[in-house]
Amino acid sequence: MKNSFLALELANMKLAVNASRQRCRAAAVRDDGQIDPEEARILKKIDAVTDKFLKELNKID
């Protein structure tokens, strides 16, 4: 990518998305120490959407 500032913002977006995914997983276990079936279903959807979004961001590089 020619524009180094844009490349940096893109890298920041990827880091933020992955950090958000990790925070969601941590939040799911925070209340009772384990992931119940409903939380697992939600996390699975978050993972799928996150993976799809990151795949699209990687196409920009």
Secondary structure as UniProt FT lines:
FT   HELIX           4..30
FT   TURN            31..32
FT   HELIX           37..60
//
